[in-house]
Amino acid sequence: METVQSPSTPSDNPNWQAAESTGRRELIAEAATELIAREGMRALTHRAVDTRLGLPTGSTSYYFRTRDELLAATVAHLRRHSAAHLKAEEFPAALGLHGADLEAVAGRIARYLETLMDTCPHHIKARYALALELSGREDFADSIADLPVQRSQAVELFTTLGSSDPQTLAAGFIALLEGLLFRSLLEQDGKALVPKGRRAEVFREAIASYLLGVAESDLPA
């Protein structure tokens, strides 16, 4: 077990020096995310985060005393990132059942997934590693299940559409998005079956097919 101590010397990291307490917690959580994505869950220790950020030993422990606290902060960081990029209010308030409306929603979500793949694939990798590590932990079950799209957002979407079973459809929809992201991660490094330039379009087609299929079979006429 690592010794908890207050950091005694400042970091040379300018971002750390400039950040307030909340910002420093975010820097630590992002560094933890990067460590998990690059080296796996076993690499996540307080000391490893200190090293990655160029901090004195004990700095991460000063903010998050236990590994569970560090894990919770990392999951919360990923959730905030997702919520910031795909807000519930971006879904039209009153969707009709016409293809053009559903296509627009599909395009919006597809662009969100593409942005995740382009700007922070390490968030996706860390999310899968965390999901496997924490899958049996009831205290983490709800928070880790809310990535990459929060379940409440998906339920709201299908409720707005008038579905008779929005909970079930939301679960299937999130599974679809997870599958698209996971497959895209596997197909990186020039081995993709679909060229990167068409990835957003493939995302859009898959999402639109799900939404349109729901509209035809489940939603009121």
C-alpha positions in Angstrom: 0.0 0.0 0.0 1.3 3.4 -0.9 2.1 5.9 1.8 -0.2 9.0 1.7 1.8 12.1 2.0 1.2 15.7 1.1 3.3 16.8 -1.9 6.2 18.9 -0.6 7.6 20.3 -3.9 5.8 21.9 -6.8 5.5 20.2 -10.1 7.3 21.6 -13.2 4.1 20.9 -15.1 2.8 24.4 -16.0 -0.8 23.1 -16.3 -0.6 21.7 -12.8 0.8 24.9 -11.4 -2.0 27.0 -13.0 -4.9 24.7 -12.1 -7.1 25.1 -9.0 -8.0 22.1 -6.9 -10.8 21.0 -9.3 -8.6 21.4 -12.3 -5.9 19.3 -10.7 -8.3 16.5 -10.0 -9.3 16.6 -13.7 -5.6 16.4 -14.7 -5.1 13.4 -12.5 -8.2 11.7 -13.8 -7.1 12.3 -17.4 -3.7 10.9 -16.7 -5.3 7.9 -15.1 -7.4 7.4 -18.3 -4.2 7.6 -20.4 -2.4 5.1 -18.3 -5.3 2.6 -18.4 -5.6 2.9 -22.2 -1.9 2.5 -22.8 -0.8 0.0 -20.2 -4.0 -1.6 -18.8 -5.7 -1.6 -15.4 -2.7 -3.0 -13.5 -0.7 0.0 -14.5 -3.0 2.4 -12.6 -1.3 3.3 -9.3 -1.0 6.6 -7.5 2.7 6.6 -8.1 2.3 6.0 -11.8 0.0 9.0 -12.1 2.5 11.1 -10.2 5.2 10.0 -12.6 3.1 10.7 -15.7 2.3 14.2 -14.6 5.8 14.9 -13.3 4.5 15.3 -9.8 6.2 14.7 -6.5 5.4 11.3 -5.0 2.2 11.5 -2.9 0.5 14.1 -5.0 -2.2 11.9 -6.4 -2.7 10.3 -3.0 -3.2 13.8 -1.6 -6.3 14.2 -3.8 -7.5 10.6 -4.0 -6.5 8.6 -0.9 -7.5 5.1 -2.2 -7.4 3.3 -5.5 -11.2 3.2 -5.5 -11.4 6.9 -5.1 -9.0 7.3 -8.1 -11.2 4.8 -10.1 -14.3 6.7 -9.2 -12.7 10.0 -10.3 -11.6 8.4 -13.6 -15.1 7.1 -14.4 -16.7 10.5 -13.5 -14.2 12.2 -15.7 -15.2 10.0 -18.7 -18.9 10.6 -17.9 -18.4 14.4 -17.9 -16.5 14.2 -21.2 -19.4 12.3 -22.8 -22.0 14.6 -21.4 -20.2 17.6 -22.7 -20.1 16.3 -26.2 -23.6 14.9 -26.5 -26.2 16.7 -24.5 -29.7 15.5 -24.2 -31.1 18.8 -25.4 -29.4 18.3 -28.8 -32.1 15.7 -29.6 -35.1 17.6 -31.1 -37.8 18.1 -28.5 -40.6 16.8 -30.7 -39.4 14.3 -33.2 -41.8 13.1 -35.8 -41.6 9.6 -37.3 -40.5 10.7 -40.7 -37.1 9.4 -42.0 -35.6 12.9 -42.3 -36.0 13.5 -38.5 -34.5 10.2 -37.6 -31.7 10.6 -40.1 -30.9 13.9 -38.5 -30.6 12.3 -35.1 -28.5 9.5 -36.5 -26.2 11.9 -38.2 -25.7 13.9 -35.0 -24.9 10.8 -32.9 -22.6 9.4 -35.7 -20.6 12.7 -35.7 -20.3 12.4 -31.9 -18.9 8.8 -32.2 -16.5 10.0 -35.0 -15.3 12.8 -32.8 -14.6 10.4 -30.0 -12.6 8.2 -32.3 -10.6 11.1 -33.7 -9.9 13.1 -30.6 -9.8 10.7 -27.7 -9.6 7.0 -28.6 -7.9 6.5 -25.3 -11.1 7.3 -23.5 -12.9 4.5 -25.4 -10.1 2.0 -24.6 -10.0 3.0 -20.9 -13.8 2.7 -20.8 -13.7 -0.9 -21.9 -10.9 -1.8 -19.5 -12.8 -0.1 -16.6 -16.0 -1.9 -17.6 -14.3 -5.3 -17.4 -12.6 -4.4 -14.1 -15.7 -3.0 -12.4 -18.4 -5.1 -14.0 -19.0 -7.0 -10.7 -19.0 -4.0 -8.5 -22.4 -2.7 -7.6 -21.0 0.6 -6.5 -19.7 1.3 -10.0 -22.4 -0.4 -12.0 -24.6 2.6 -12.9 -21.7 5.0 -13.6 -19.8 2.7 -15.9 -22.9 1.7 -17.8 -23.5 5.4 -18.7 -20.7 5.5 -21.3 -20.4 6.4 -24.1 -24.0 7.6 -24.1 -25.9 8.0 -20.9 -28.8 5.6 -20.6 -31.1 8.4 -19.5 -30.4 10.2 -22.8 -31.2 7.1 -24.8 -34.4 6.4 -22.8 -35.4 10.0 -23.3 -34.9 9.7 -27.0 -37.2 6.6 -27.3 -39.7 8.1 -24.9 -39.9 11.2 -27.0 -40.4 9.0 -30.1 -43.4 7.4 -28.3 -41.9 3.9 -27.9 -43.9 1.4 -25.9 -40.7 0.1 -24.2 -38.1 2.8 -24.2 -35.9 1.1 -21.6 -35.4 -2.0 -23.7 -34.8 -0.1 -26.9 -32.4 2.2 -25.1 -30.3 -0.8 -24.0 -30.2 -2.2 -27.5 -29.3 1.2 -28.9 -26.4 1.7 -26.5 -25.2 -1.8 -27.3 -25.1 -0.8 -31.0 -23.0 2.3 -30.3 -20.7 0.3 -28.1 -20.2 -2.3 -30.9 -19.5 0.4 -33.5 -16.8 2.0 -31.3 -15.3 -1.3 -30.3 -15.1 -2.5 -33.9 -13.5 0.8 -34.9 -10.8 0.4 -32.3 -10.0 -3.1 -33.6 -9.7 -1.8 -37.1 -7.1 1.0 -36.5 -3.6 1.1 -37.8 -4.5 0.7 -41.5 -6.4 -2.5 -41.1 -9.9 -1.0 -41.3 -12.5 -2.8 -43.4 -14.0 0.7 -43.9 -11.8 3.6 -44.8 -11.6 6.3 -42.1 -13.1 8.8 -44.5 -16.3 6.7 -44.6 -16.5 5.8 -40.9 -18.9 8.5 -39.9 -21.2 7.5 -42.8 -21.1 3.9 -41.7 -21.9 5.0 -38.2 -24.8 7.0 -39.5 -26.2 4.2 -41.6 -26.1 1.7 -38.8 -27.8 4.1 -36.3 -30.4 5.2 -38.8 -31.2 1.6 -39.6 -31.9 1.0 -35.9 -34.0 4.1 -35.4 -36.0 3.5 -38.6 -36.5 -0.1 -37.7 -37.9 0.9 -34.4 -40.2 3.5 -36.0 -41.6 0.8 -38.3 -42.2 -1.9 -35.7 -42.7 -0.3 -32.3 -43.7 3.3 -32.6 -47.3 4.6 -33.1 -48.4 5.4 -36.6 
